[in-house]
């Protein structure tokens, strides 16, 4: 029995049945007594649920009783939602009639009253039937001798479940993993050596890590992948999750997507191979194939893949992880490139457990009294890091010796159910009910699937999994739940650096995924390729299918019977005939139809009156039907990368409760004029909508907006900049385009950017959308510097980017107050001769200057060049300067700079002398640069290309002990002096491990 549902479901029903919640349902008038009786029954049942869920494991009768309760609860929830929905639809119909000019007279009111009466009659009949059933369920609880517990306070937060964010982030940092240091060093040393395991025929070398699930194979591979030495040694790194389906085309496609950070649309194997080899040719790459399941009879597939990968520069490597020793031997043929990952030793396991269980912030009994019990728990984890971490985070929230002993002596250690790790099940069993629902819902996605935090939280909200807490936004509570599940190691975070948008994703470990599927087996119907389905669960709530329709194991008859679905997920390619069946499931709350061939939705979508979440991402959808306005409960509409979708119907503006509208990367050309009426909108994601030219006037009314990543200032058409004035809840990134259309200081100030305290990134762009360079002068726009002055952001801003500014000077008075800035980018500002002094911004870590044709000087501090400059640029770690043709000098003192990249600065004659922390120096196309700094004690990587003025490398290069990579290409003097074995400077550099040198020009 899936207890993830019942407790939370009953709590939600009780909450909805309270008098406060019922006040909005005028349609319940006449049978409110039945509603109150239902509420009383549910409260009595709720009091014994905790005991019932424990007894169901051993008592079949209790399990069957809980199933009946589940069924009745779902029916009550459906009826309550029907009443709410009917009220919304009646309000919509009245509004439409008024717009059409229909007179609201006596006849209209009589007709409307009769309609309400009919609905009330039907609803009352359903409520009475459910009440009869529930009375029977409530009375039968007595024969099971169930013990009551206190239900007066239901905590919907995660306080007491995890440490504060700073502590948990520090502990979860993968760089602090215990017990694997030697193995990380061994693997890193091996793959950074071009001679180990080398094949005479040039085949790609493969390092295999194998061992049972939960040992930390992926974690070890991640630590190696992110190792500083690996980052500097390889020109290119990419990571691919393979899992149980070893398909060469899919793997190649994923590698290409990992390199390009964008979707690959190629479908034929030969074109995929050619494309990948073109990207890998001549580059020293590292590819990680994580969680490989390849049987012996699939060796031919591996040979095809390895042949494709055998095209890189010398030193390229593939690292793979697998549970199978045979798979490891098949792919990593050299013995010294095969590593079996063993269990953590007991001492290391105990240290890992302590790190979680006794983290800062816990309360309760003396740690010394708990340690002996903890050590016994650690022994039961059998050296599996996943089990140790999961139990450690659980025990942090257990305060007493009694609680610790209950975990240690739990019967689950003896059960050893197939595919379910006892430690994981214990952690799950100790979650509060709504956390169980949120966690287990992830199992609807295939193994290895990654989701953005936002996507997952919106699914929780749409399903009603997050109980409200006073005035707190449900999304905020969802963020707390997400962090809690990360802390408990039930979710894992993937670094956003692998993705084009830079946003972190979450995923489930395979063993955790198996456990989630196990606890949801009665609630989910999951159809996957080669799956062995044991039958269709009665009243299955969620359907997930990644099989094309011709392989769908459900007959049309079966599909029609399953009317209880709350969620439907379809992955892959489906035709419209199969998709149309979905619109008969009238109680569905979530419909996810990503990656379908669907070109239009049928008008019958209006049947899905309970729908909260609709995702049509990556589909061929061309138009949405006008009947979409009937989806009055819709809160989330996601249309990412729907390239054929050019406009939205005006009727969509009737969705007054829509909170999240995502059009990321879609073909939208214009937004409906009625957008201003969608006053509940909190997120309007129009990033990457390259065909969208302007926003409709009136957007100022959307004062609940928290996300608006792009705003174009209209000229003749579209919203003016003043419409941003009252949108003070905006957070994250805001890009304002078309600033040349702003008339002066007061107009710029009307945007009220200073009051937008939650913005972290502000992008100011003076060009019109879609243009790269415009011949513009200051005289053409006399108010240009006034406008910049008026765009003062809040001092909390972290990232400022400025593009195509047409003035000669960037010197707003507010720059000195922007002390929280960590990154500044000035680009395509062709007329700009002076930039503001940046050295005294204490938090500034990154500066990028590019295509600044008129910029000559970039000083430490323009205010006082002669004063002590040791306190300037104290946080700056990265400086990139590209195509600043007139630039002649750089700041002289950059004490903490780690990366310096200078390209196409033809007038630059010198680099700063004081660079004690510099690790990476890259200089390209700087003909007048004649010398290099001598004091580079931390340097690791040097790269020089097309620098004809450089006469020689500094003599001190032999003392740069950390230098492990030197690249010299097409440099008139350097290429000659550093010629391998013959050049005058060869003795200076021959000790460097990784040398990339061309011959003299």
ZAMARGU-4260 file (C-alpha; in steps of 0.2 Angstrom, whole numbers, plus 5000, padded with zeros to 4 digits):
<rodrens>
0) 5000/5000/5000 | 5007/5017/4995 | 5006/5027/5012 | 5014/5041/5002 | 4996/5046/4998
5) 4984/5042/5011 | 4989/5053/5026 | 4993/5068/5015 | 4977/5065/5005 | 4966/5065/5021
10) 4975/5080/5028 | 4971/5090/5012 | 4953/5084/5012 | 4951/5089/5030 | 4958/5106/5026
15) 4947/5109/5011 | 4932/5104/5021 | 4935/5117/5035 | 4922/5131/5036 | 4935/5144/5031
20) 4938/5134/5015 | 4920/5131/5012 | 4914/5149/5012 | 4919/5152/4994 | 4908/5137/4988
25) 4891/5145/4988 | 4886/5130/4977 | 4886/5119/4993 | 4871/5128/5000 | 4858/5116/5005
30) 4869/5101/5009 | 4882/5109/5020 | 4877/5097/5034 | 4883/5083/5024 | 4899/5092/5021
35) 4902/5095/5040 | 4898/5076/5044 | 4911/5071/5031 | 4923/5083/5039 | 4920/5075/5056
40) 4922/5057/5049 | 4938/5062/5041 | 4945/5070/5057 | 4941/5054/5067 | 4950/5043/5054
45) 4964/5055/5053 | 4968/5053/5072 | 4972/5034/5069 | 4980/5035/5052 | 4998/5035/5059
50) 4995/5018/5068 | 4985/5011/5054 | 5000/5014/5042 | 5012/5005/5054 | 5000/4990/5056
55) 4996/4988/5037 | 5013/4980/5035 | 5008/4964/5045 | 4989/4965/5044 | 4981/4963/5027
60) 4964/4969/5034 | 4971/4986/5039 | 4979/4988/5021 | 4962/4984/5013 | 4954/4997/5025
65) 4967/5010/5020 | 4964/5007/5001 | 4945/5010/5004 | 4949/5026/5013 | 4960/5031/4999
70) 4947/5028/4986 | 4934/5038/4996 | 4946/5052/4999 | 4949/5054/4981 | 4931/5055/4977
75) 4928/5068/4990 | 4943/5078/4983 | 4935/5077/4965 | 4918/5083/4971 | 4925/5097/4980
80) 4936/5102/4965 | 4920/5100/4954 | 4911/5113/4965 | 4925/5125/4964 | 4927/5123/4945
85) 4909/5125/4942 | 4909/5142/4951 | 4923/5148/4940 | 4915/5142/4924 | 4899/5151/4929
90) 4908/5167/4932 | 4917/5165/4915 | 4901/5162/4906 | 4893/5177/4914 | 4908/5188/4909
95) 4908/5181/4891 | 4889/5185/4890 | 4892/5203/4896 | 4906/5205/4883 | 4894/5199/4869
100) 4881/5212/4874 | 4868/5199/4881 | 4857/5208/4893 | 4858/5202/4911 | 4839/5203/4914
105) 4827/5192/4924 | 4826/5178/4911 | 4845/5177/4911 | 4845/5176/4930 | 4832/5162/4930
110) 4841/5152/4918 | 4857/5154/4928 | 4849/5149/4944 | 4841/5134/4936 | 4859/5128/4930
115) 4866/5131/4948 | 4851/5121/4955 | 4854/5106/4943 | 4873/5106/4948 | 4869/5107/4966
120) 4857/5092/4965 | 4870/5081/4956 | 4884/5086/4968 | 4873/5083/4983 | 4869/5066/4977
125) 4887/5062/4975 | 4891/5069/4993 | 4878/5059/5001 | 4884/5043/4992 | 4902/5046/4998
130) 4896/5050/5016 | 4887/5033/5017 | 4903/5025/5011 | 4914/5035/5023 | 4903/5031/5038
135) 4906/5013/5035 | 4924/5016/5034 | 4925/5026/5049 | 4915/5014/5060 | 4926/4999/5054
140) 4942/5008/5061 | 4936/5003/5079 | 4938/4984/5076 | 4957/4986/5072 | 4961/4994/5089
145) 4970/5008/5081 | 4978/5021/5093 | 4974/5039/5091 | 4988/5052/5089 | 4988/5071/5090
150) 4983/5079/5074 | 4979/5096/5080 | 4995/5103/5073 | 5001/5098/5056 | 5019/5105/5052
155) 5020/5109/5034 | 5038/5116/5035 | 5055/5107/5036 | 5061/5115/5052 | 5069/5101/5062
160) 5072/5090/5047 | 5088/5098/5041 | 5102/5110/5046 | 5102/5128/5040 | 5106/5131/5021
165) 5125/5136/5024 | 5128/5120/5035 | 5119/5108/5023 | 5128/5116/5007 | 5145/5114/5015
170) 5142/5095/5020 | 5134/5091/5003 | 5149/5099/4993 | 5155/5084/4983 | 5173/5090/4985
175) 5172/5085/5003 | 5168/5067/5001 | 5177/5056/5013 | 5187/5040/5010 | 5190/5042/4991
180) 5205/5053/4991 | 5217/5040/4986 | 5206/5033/4972 | 5203/5051/4965 | 5221/5054/4964
185) 5225/5037/4956 | 5212/5039/4942 | 5217/5057/4939 | 5235/5053/4938 | 5231/5039/4926
190) 5220/5048/4914 | 5231/5063/4913 | 5246/5052/4907 | 5246/5050/4888 | 5256/5034/4889
195) 5247/5023/4901 | 5236/5010/4892 | 5240/5017/4875 | 5235/5006/4860 | 5246/5004/4845
200) 5231/5005/4833 | 5226/5022/4840 | 5209/5016/4848 | 5202/5027/4861 | 5208/5022/4879
205) 5194/5018/4892 | 5196/5018/4911 | 5182/5008/4919 | 5175/5010/4937 | 5164/4995/4942
210) 5156/4990/4958 | 5138/4987/4966 | 5125/5000/4967 | 5127/5014/4980 | 5146/5013/4982
215) 5149/5030/4974 | 5155/5026/4957 | 5147/5041/4949 | 5153/5052/4964 | 5171/5046/4961
220) 5169/5050/4942 | 5162/5067/4946 | 5177/5071/4958 | 5189/5066/4944 | 5179/5075/4931
225) 5179/5091/4941 | 5197/5090/4947 | 5208/5105/4943 | 5221/5095/4935 | 5209/5086/4923
230) 5201/5103/4919 | 5217/5110/4913 | 5224/5094/4905 | 5209/5091/4893 | 5203/5103/4880
235) 5186/5096/4880 | 5175/5087/4893 | 5158/5080/4892 | 5147/5069/4903 | 5133/5057/4897
240) 5121/5046/4907 | 5119/5030/4898 | 5109/5018/4909 | 5101/5002/4904 | 5097/5006/4886
245) 5114/5005/4877 | 5110/5014/4860 | 5124/5020/4850 | 5114/5034/4841 | 5107/5040/4857
250) 5124/5041/4866 | 5132/5050/4851 | 5118/5062/4851 | 5120/5065/4870 | 5139/5068/4868
255) 5135/5081/4854 | 5122/5090/4865 | 5134/5090/4880 | 5147/5098/4869 | 5136/5111/4860
260) 5125/5113/4875 | 5110/5113/4864 | 5098/5100/4856 | 5104/5089/4842 | 5092/5086/4828
265) 5102/5074/4818 | 5094/5056/4817 | 5105/5045/4805 | 5120/5036/4813 | 5132/5041/4799
270) 5128/5059/4800 | 5129/5059/4819 | 5146/5050/4818 | 5153/5063/4806 | 5146/5077/4816
275) 5154/5071/4832 | 5171/5067/4824 | 5171/5084/4817 | 5169/5091/4835 | 5182/5079/4842
280) 5195/5079/4829 | 5212/5086/4835 | 5206/5089/4852 | 5211/5081/4868 | 5195/5076/4876
285) 5188/5067/4891 | 5171/5059/4889 | 5162/5051/4905 | 5149/5037/4901 | 5140/5035/4917
290) 5130/5020/4923 | 5133/5009/4907 | 5123/4993/4905 | 5130/4984/4890 | 5128/4965/4888
295) 5141/4954/4880 | 5130/4952/4865 | 5131/4971/4863 | 5150/4971/4860 | 5147/4976/4842
300) 5138/4992/4848 | 5153/4996/4858 | 5165/4994/4844 | 5154/5006/4833 | 5155/5019/4847
305) 5173/5017/4851 | 5177/5018/4833 | 5168/5034/4832 | 5178/5041/4847 | 5195/5036/4841
310) 5198/5052/4832 | 5204/5064/4846 | 5221/5071/4850 | 5234/5060/4859 | 5229/5059/4877
315) 5210/5058/4875 | 5201/5046/4887 | 5184/5039/4890 | 5179/5035/4908 | 5165/5024/4911
320) 5155/5018/4927 | 5146/5001/4928 | 5139/4988/4940 | 5145/4974/4929 | 5163/4968/4929
325) 5160/4960/4912 | 5155/4977/4904 | 5170/4985/4912 | 5181/4971/4904 | 5173/4973/4887
330) 5176/4992/4886 | 5192/4995/4896 | 5202/4980/4890 | 5218/4985/4898 | 5219/4978/4916
335) 5228/4993/4923 | 5213/5004/4917 | 5200/4994/4927 | 5196/4998/4944 | 5184/4989/4956
340) 5177/5001/4969 | 5175/4993/4986 | 5165/4997/5001 | 5170/5011/5012 | 5180/5005/5027
345) 5170/5005/5044 | 5181/5020/5050 | 5178/5030/5035 | 5159/5025/5035 | 5158/5031/5053
350) 5167/5048/5049 | 5154/5051/5034 | 5140/5046/5046 | 5145/5058/5059 | 5147/5072/5046
355) 5128/5071/5043 | 5121/5065/5060 | 5130/5077/5071 | 5130/5092/5059 | 5129/5110/5067
360) 5111/5114/5073 | 5105/5097/5079 | 5096/5097/5096 | 5094/5082/5108 | 5103/5070/5119
365) 5122/5070/5122 | 5132/5065/5106 | 5143/5054/5117 | 5128/5044/5122 | 5122/5042/5104
370) 5139/5037/5096 | 5138/5019/5101 | 5121/5017/5094 | 5127/5026/5078 | 5141/5014/5076
375) 5129/5000/5076 | 5118/5008/5063 | 5134/5011/5052 | 5138/4993/5052 | 5121/4989/5045
380) 5125/5001/5030 | 5138/4988/5025 | 5150/5001/5018 | 5138/5009/5005 | 5141/5028/5005
385) 5123/5031/4999 | 5116/5021/5014 | 5127/5030/5026 | 5123/5047/5020 | 5104/5044/5020
390) 5104/5037/5037 | 5116/5051/5044 | 5104/5064/5038 | 5089/5055/5045 | 5098/5054/5062
395) 5102/5072/5062 | 5083/5075/5065 | 5082/5062/5079 | 5085/5070/5096 | 5083/5056/5109
400) 5092/5039/5113 | 5075/5031/5111 | 5073/5037/5093 | 5090/5031/5088 | 5087/5014/5095
405) 5071/5013/5086 | 5080/5015/5070 | 5094/5003/5074 | 5081/4990/5079 | 5069/4993/5065
410) 5062/4977/5057 | 5066/4983/5040 | 5084/4978/5042 | 5078/4960/5041 | 5065/4962/5027
415) 5078/4965/5013 | 5065/4967/5000 | 5070/4966/4982 | 5078/4981/4974 | 5074/4991/4990
420) 5089/4996/5001 | 5084/4996/5019 | 5093/5012/5024 | 5083/5021/5010 | 5066/5014/5015
425) 5070/5019/5033 | 5073/5037/5027 | 5057/5037/5017 | 5047/5030/5031 | 5052/5044/5042
430) 5047/5058/5030 | 5031/5068/5035 | 5017/5063/5023 | 5018/5078/5011 | 5037/5075/5009
435) 5033/5057/5004 | 5022/5063/4990 | 5034/5076/4984 | 5048/5063/4984 | 5040/5048/4976
440) 5032/5058/4962 | 5049/5059/4954 | 5048/5041/4949 | 5036/5045/4935 | 5052/5051/4925
445) 5064/5038/4918 | 5080/5034/4927 | 5093/5046/4924 | 5081/5060/4919 | 5085/5077/4926
450) 5073/5091/4931 | 5076/5109/4935 | 5070/5113/4953 | 5057/5125/4946 | 5049/5112/4935
455) 5048/5099/4949 | 5040/5112/4962 | 5027/5117/4949 | 5022/5099/4947 | 5020/5098/4966
460) 5010/5113/4967 | 4999/5108/4953 | 4995/5091/4961 | 4991/5099/4978 | 5006/5091/4987
465) 5011/5106/4996 | 5000/5111/5010 | 4998/5130/5013 | 5006/5139/5027 | 4998/5155/5032
470) 5003/5169/5019 | 5019/5160/5013 | 5019/5157/4994 | 5017/5138/4990 | 5033/5139/4978
475) 5043/5145/4993 | 5037/5130/5003 | 5042/5119/4988 | 5059/5126/4989 | 5061/5121/5007
480) 5055/5104/5003 | 5067/5102/4988 | 5082/5107/4999 | 5076/5095/5012 | 5076/5080/5000
485) 5093/5085/4994 | 5100/5085/5011 | 5093/5068/5014 | 5102/5062/4999 | 5085/5057/4991
490) 5089/5069/4977 | 5105/5073/4969 | 5110/5090/4961 | 5119/5091/4944 | 5129/5106/4941
495) 5121/5118/4928 | 5138/5121/4920 | 5134/5106/4909 | 5118/5115/4902 | 5116/5130/4890
500) 5106/5139/4903 | 5118/5136/4917 | 5104/5131/4929 | 5106/5116/4941 | 5096/5101/4939
505) 5091/5087/4951 | 5090/5068/4948 | 5088/5052/4958 | 5101/5039/4961 | 5095/5023/4952
510) 5093/5014/4969 | 5083/5028/4976 | 5073/5028/4960 | 5069/5009/4962 | 5063/5013/4980
515) 5052/5027/4974 | 5044/5015/4961 | 5042/5002/4974 | 5032/5014/4986 | 5022/5021/4972
520) 5017/5004/4964 | 4999/5005/4968 | 4997/5023/4962 | 5008/5023/4946 | 5007/5014/4929
525) 5024/5016/4921 | 5026/5009/4904 | 5044/5009/4897 | 5053/4999/4883 | 5055/4981/4887
530) 5045/4983/4904 | 5037/4968/4912 | 5021/4976/4919 | 5013/4966/4932 | 4995/4972/4928
535) 4986/4989/4929 | 4984/4995/4947 | 4966/4998/4952 | 4963/5017/4953 | 4980/5021/4947
540) 4983/5040/4949 | 4998/5043/4938 | 5002/5036/4920 | 5020/5038/4913 | 5024/5031/4896
545) 5040/5032/4886 | 5035/5019/4873 | 5028/5025/4856 | 5010/5022/4854 | 5012/5006/4844
550) 5020/4998/4859 | 5008/5004/4871 | 5003/4989/4882 | 4986/4997/4886 | 4971/4993/4875
555) 4959/5007/4871 | 4947/4998/4882 | 4959/4998/4896 | 4963/5016/4893 | 4945/5021/4894
560) 4942/5012/4911 | 4956/5021/4919 | 4947/5037/4923 | 4956/5040/4940 | 4972/5048/4932
565) 4978/5064/4940 | 4994/5064/4930 | 4998/5059/4912 | 5016/5060/4906 | 5020/5055/4888
570) 5038/5054/4882 | 5043/5051/4864 | 5034/5052/4848 | 5015/5050/4848 | 5002/5052/4834
575) 4986/5062/4837 | 4975/5047/4837 | 4982/5041/4853 | 4984/5058/4861 | 4965/5062/4858
580) 4961/5048/4870 | 4969/5058/4884 | 4955/5071/4884 | 4943/5059/4891 | 4952/5058/4908
585) 4942/5073/4915 | 4950/5073/4932 | 4968/5074/4926 | 4978/5088/4935 | 4994/5086/4926
590) 4996/5083/4907 | 5014/5082/4901 | 5015/5080/4882 | 5033/5085/4878 | 5042/5078/4862
595) 5026/5074/4853 | 5021/5076/4835 | 5005/5085/4840 | 5002/5100/4829 | 4986/5106/4837
600) 4975/5102/4853 | 4957/5097/4850 | 4943/5109/4856 | 4939/5094/4867 | 4953/5100/4879
605) 4939/5110/4887 | 4934/5093/4896 | 4949/5094/4907 | 4941/5106/4919 | 4952/5101/4933
610) 4969/5103/4924 | 4982/5113/4933 | 4998/5110/4923 | 5000/5108/4904 | 5017/5105/4896
615) 5018/5104/4877 | 5037/5108/4876 | 5047/5103/4861 | 5031/5099/4851 | 5025/5104/4834
620) 5010/5113/4841 | 5005/5127/4829 | 4990/5134/4837 | 4980/5133/4854 | 4961/5131/4853
625) 4950/5145/4859 | 4942/5133/4871 | 4958/5133/4882 | 4949/5147/4891 | 4938/5134/4899
630) 4953/5127/4909 | 4949/5139/4923 | 4960/5129/4936 | 4975/5130/4925 | 4990/5137/4934
635) 5005/5132/4924 | 5007/5132/4905 | 5023/5127/4897 | 5027/5129/4879 | 5046/5128/4878
640) 5054/5127/4861 | 5037/5126/4852 | 5045/5134/4836 | 5029/5133/4826 | 5019/5142/4838
645) 5018/5160/4832 | 5004/5167/4843 | 4992/5163/4858 | 4973/5165/4856 | 4966/5180/4864
650) 4955/5168/4874 | 4970/5163/4885 | 4968/5179/4894 | 4953/5173/4902 | 4964/5161/4913
655) 4964/5173/4927 | 4972/5160/4939 | 4987/5156/4927 | 5003/5159/4937 | 5016/5152/4926
660) 5017/5155/4907 | 5033/5148/4899 | 5037/5152/4881 | 5056/5149/4882 | 5063/5147/4864
665) 5046/5147/4856 | 5041/5155/4839 | 5030/5168/4847 | 5029/5184/4837 | 5016/5193/4847
670) 5007/5192/4864 | 4989/5195/4866 | 4983/5212/4870 | 4973/5205/4885 | 4989/5199/4894
675) 4986/5214/4905 | 4971/5205/4913 | 4981/5190/4918 | 4984/5198/4935 | 4989/5181/4944
680) 5004/5179/4933 | 5020/5177/4943 | 5031/5171/4929 | 5031/5176/4911 | 5047/5167/4903
685) 5050/5174/4886 | 5068/5170/4885 | 5074/5166/4868 | 5058/5171/4859 | 5068/5179/4845
690) 5053/5183/4834 | 5044/5193/4848 | 5047/5211/4844 | 5038/5220/4859 | 5027/5217/4874
695) 5009/5223/4874 | 5004/5239/4883 | 4997/5237/4900 | 5009/5225/4907 | 5011/5237/4922
700) 4995/5229/4929 | 5004/5212/4932 | 5011/5218/4949 | 5012/5199/4955 | 5026/5196/4941
705) 5042/5188/4949 | 5050/5183/4932 | 5051/5194/4917 | 5068/5190/4909 | 5066/5202/4894
710) 5058/5219/4891 | 5059/5229/4875 | 5056/5247/4876 | 5043/5251/4863 | 5044/5266/4851
715) 5028/5268/4841 | 5021/5251/4847 | 5023/5241/4863 | 5025/5244/4881 | 5035/5259/4886
720) 5049/5258/4900 | 5038/5267/4913 | 5027/5250/4913 | 5041/5242/4923 | 5039/5255/4937
725) 5027/5245/4948 | 5034/5228/4944 | 5045/5228/4960 | 5043/5209/4964 | 5054/5205/4949
730) 5068/5193/4953 | 5083/5185/4944 | 5088/5192/4927 | 5080/5207/4918 | 5086/5212/4901
735) 5080/5228/4894 | 5082/5231/4875 | 5079/5246/4864 | 5085/5259/4877 | 5088/5271/4863
740) 5070/5273/4863 | 5070/5281/4880 | 5069/5300/4880 | 5079/5306/4895 | 5082/5305/4913
745) 5064/5306/4920 | 5058/5293/4908 | 5073/5281/4913 | 5069/5284/4931 | 5051/5279/4929
750) 5057/5261/4927 | 5060/5262/4946 | 5075/5249/4945 | 5081/5255/4961 | 5066/5247/4970
755) 5068/5230/4962 | 5078/5223/4977 | 5077/5205/4971 | 5085/5207/4954 | 5102/5198/4953
760) 5106/5202/4935 | 5103/5217/4925 | 5106/5218/4906 | 5105/5235/4898 | 5105/5235/4879
765) 5103/5250/4868 | 5100/5241/4851 | 5084/5235/4844 | 5080/5217/4844 | 5090/5206/4832
770) 5103/5219/4827 | 5121/5217/4830 | 5129/5234/4826 | 5121/5250/4821 | 5130/5266/4815
775) 5125/5277/4829 | 5133/5293/4837 | 5131/5302/4853 | 5123/5317/4843 | 5109/5306/4837
780) 5105/5302/4855 | 5109/5317/4865 | 5101/5310/4881 | 5111/5294/4881 | 5121/5298/4897
785) 5106/5304/4906 | 5096/5288/4902 | 5111/5278/4909 | 5110/5289/4925 | 5092/5286/4927
790) 5093/5267/4926 | 5100/5266/4943 | 5098/5248/4950 | 5096/5243/4968 | 5113/5241/4977
795) 5110/5223/4980 | 5113/5219/4961 | 5126/5206/4958 | 5128/5206/4939 | 5128/5221/4927
800) 5130/5219/4908 | 5129/5233/4895 | 5128/5231/4877 | 5128/5243/4862 | 5129/5259/4873
805) 5132/5273/4861 | 5140/5286/4873 | 5158/5291/4875 | 5158/5289/4893 | 5151/5276/4905
810) 5151/5285/4922 | 5134/5284/4931 | 5135/5291/4948 | 5127/5275/4955 | 5142/5264/4950
815) 5151/5268/4967 | 5136/5262/4977 | 5135/5245/4967 | 5146/5237/4980 | 5138/5220/4978
820) 5143/5218/4960 | 5152/5202/4957 | 5152/5203/4938 | 5153/5217/4925 | 5152/5215/4906
825) 5153/5230/4894 | 5152/5224/4875 | 5149/5232/4858 | 5150/5250/4865 | 5160/5256/4850
830) 5160/5274/4855 | 5165/5272/4873 | 5182/5280/4877 | 5181/5279/4896 | 5174/5266/4908
835) 5171/5270/4927 | 5184/5266/4940 | 5180/5248/4945 | 5195/5244/4957 | 5186/5249/4973
840) 5171/5238/4970 | 5175/5225/4984 | 5165/5210/4978 | 5169/5211/4959 | 5176/5194/4953
845) 5173/5195/4934 | 5176/5209/4921 | 5173/5206/4903 | 5177/5220/4890 | 5174/5216/4871
850) 5172/5226/4855 | 5176/5242/4864 | 5184/5250/4848 | 5187/5267/4856 | 5193/5262/4873
855) 5211/5266/4876 | 5214/5265/4895 | 5208/5253/4909 | 5216/5260/4925 | 5217/5254/4943
860) 5208/5269/4948 | 5205/5285/4939 | 5203/5296/4954 | 5220/5294/4961 | 5233/5286/4950
865) 5248/5290/4962 | 5240/5284/4978 | 5243/5267/4985 | 5233/5254/4974 | 5236/5238/4985
870) 5217/5239/4990 | 5211/5239/4972 | 5203/5224/4963 | 5204/5214/4979 | 5192/5201/4973
875) 5194/5201/4955 | 5198/5183/4948 | 5194/5183/4930 | 5198/5197/4917 | 5193/5194/4898
880) 5197/5208/4885 | 5192/5204/4867 | 5193/5216/4852 | 5198/5232/4861 | 5209/5237/4847
885) 5215/5254/4854 | 5218/5248/4872 | 5236/5252/4877 | 5236/5247/4896 | 5229/5237/4909
890) 5228/5239/4928 | 5245/5237/4936 | 5240/5228/4952 | 5228/5212/4951 | 5233/5203/4967
895) 5220/5189/4966 | 5217/5187/4947 | 5217/5169/4942 | 5212/5170/4924 | 5218/5183/4911
900) 5213/5182/4893 | 5217/5195/4880 | 5213/5194/4862 | 5214/5206/4847 | 5221/5221/4857
905) 5234/5226/4844 | 5240/5242/4853 | 5243/5233/4870 | 5261/5234/4874 | 5262/5226/4891
910) 5254/5215/4904 | 5253/5219/4923 | 5269/5214/4932 | 5260/5209/4949 | 5250/5193/4946
915) 5254/5182/4961 | 5238/5171/4959 | 5237/5170/4941 | 5234/5152/4935 | 5228/5154/4917
920) 5236/5166/4904 | 5229/5167/4886 | 5235/5180/4874 | 5229/5180/4855 | 5232/5192/4841
925) 5242/5205/4851 | 5256/5210/4839 | 5263/5225/4849 | 5265/5215/4865 | 5284/5212/4867
930) 5286/5204/4884 | 5278/5194/4897 | 5277/5196/4916 | 5291/5186/4925 | 5283/5184/4942
935) 5270/5170/4939 | 5272/5158/4954 | 5255/5151/4953 | 5253/5149/4934 | 5247/5132/4927
940) 5242/5136/4909 | 5250/5147/4896 | 5243/5150/4878 | 5250/5162/4865 | 5243/5163/4847
945) 5247/5176/4833 | 5258/5186/4844 | 5272/5191/4832 | 5279/5205/4844 | 5284/5192/4858
950) 5302/5189/4857 | 5305/5176/4870 | 5298/5167/4886 | 5304/5174/4902 | 5319/5165/4909
955) 5310/5162/4926 | 5298/5150/4917 | 5309/5136/4923 | 5304/5140/4941 | 5285/5140/4937
960) 5283/5123/4946 | 5264/5122/4944 | 5265/5125/4925 | 5258/5109/4916 | 5252/5116/4899
965) 5260/5127/4886 | 5253/5131/4869 | 5262/5142/4856 | 5254/5144/4839 | 5259/5155/4824
970) 5270/5167/4834 | 5284/5173/4823 | 5298/5173/4836 | 5291/5161/4850 | 5287/5147/4838
975) 5305/5147/4831 | 5313/5149/4848 | 5303/5135/4856 | 5304/5122/4842 | 5304/5105/4849
980) 5322/5099/4853 | 5330/5112/4842 | 5324/5129/4848 | 5334/5141/4858 | 5321/5141/4872
985) 5317/5122/4871 | 5328/5119/4887 | 5317/5131/4896 | 5301/5122/4892 | 5305/5104/4889
990) 5300/5099/4907 | 5282/5105/4905 | 5270/5089/4904 | 5258/5095/4891 | 5266/5105/4876
995) 5257/5110/4860 | 5269/5118/4848 | 5269/5122/4830 | 5284/5125/4819 | 5290/5142/4814
1000) 5281/5153/4802
</rodrens>
